[in-house]
């Protein structure tokens, strides 16, 4: 059995902890033979565990404790600690592996809820499961999510060389905000989502860049966001925003503008990697 999970970009600027988009960058997990102890072979950095402490195995054991140990072969295109949902992809894969190996017969809603219980929020795991553009909410412990069709666009991802643990990026967010700020942030997010659902990226773009709830607090981790936003906009992008907790930066643009945007951004950047991606339509797949 082989499982494939897409990368994801969360928040889309104004939709903190709720909106997420699946991307055409993947993690695959092949299930090998039963083993005495869990063993994970992967192509990631050496600091990623290869035993039962790996988040993939921890997720399996938490979801289906009776599943016997196996060899798991992981091949991932998703860079870690960059804000592209690498840990969420591992959690989503772990839930699906537990579901299959443990014969749990979980519904999509149950799988997403199990992943949220581990990951902490739904904005990455929901689109990783469902594909495309997903809005989600956790209310009184219940997880709700809806899959939408994202308008036709190309996704340009700038991936810095530096890593940023998500807990560090989340630590700078305020514990409370004013009522007026909450209303403004909610209204911006509502218009952004409505515009995306109606296919209007000309309106959605400015709303993505008008966030009041998270990006301003994370500027210290993504100091060149404003410059990249100006350059991308000048070359035809609809919007540019921090991908999840950062430090990756996403620009949404017409397909015919992507190459020019990448070249212009490369001229301003002295390190990092640029990828031209599409929206993943399918989410998690099992082969």
Steps between C-alpha positions, in 0.01 A plus 500: 500500500619848414354828622555843345426825684530852356675799651270775619512874550291619794325828583520652148573824681166581659367155592710410803456144630203452267593527130743272319599404147649170379807533275669283238791401724479160666599263776465129425507216751540139396412229751761224515512175689405450863796556733585445866520876556377790291756610240469813285731544201486853363679755282464787747763661722683279750322656797169338397459178707501159335337310788175506696557866596441609139176703480370262234531203734377696801185588304441137402545381859271768639228430243523119495712372791467133398660538156817292478833670416597530133775637284387837361682649202450877478593712200412866534525802272361722779768705678476481878438797730430738212122545537395253230328241717773236532397395851132510403575272202666251735206513742247458218696204364521351848125522552433338163754224566340433839159492335614249235729279708263503797183448291336795678267595211521870593295760315669803348367712786639258759840493333521879487394522866766247600766698313385828655524345847871443434587799280296750703318682219328403173640742241770260373357155571157565346629595152766227524216249533245663270715678241442842341385793718346420839349715772471342842407575860520330838192573710453345846746228406322417175680551169314633197652538153381583149691443176477768232646536152783754495498730193743421217841631604867412534664494842853638527670388820813663637669262744778659708801299606427569867259282698234635738329267749128574503489526880748788483292684242180441697662625821496861376124506437304694765285313750223759464403769250246780505139442398538747209811321374321165518203634303724651234705182466190284479340726238814496284515120520131471412540713187816311402324164522190623318717645221696177464184290484360731233826479302593866548874512566508871422298556818638208702858618448472831688313323782782243530741788550277691744527258793490656848530186713839338441738631233593825674616306805714264290682766298814442706526149356428606141672840471488514121126432467418863416770519233400171339136606510580822312711321239244224444215751473695710250542189285137392503438301821156501657638467852810412703488372857684299764445127455362371829739581785774590250763565395392392148318764296223425250399707199175419317509607135374432147694215338644728232647734764676237712836492320536879501413512870758234583772680302421832666500345847824315431666831417406623850591177682850374571402159634212259520303306240211590272239245393217534248213289632137428426205430727474132591147384418489162671649518848617177661512202265554131567655277235 
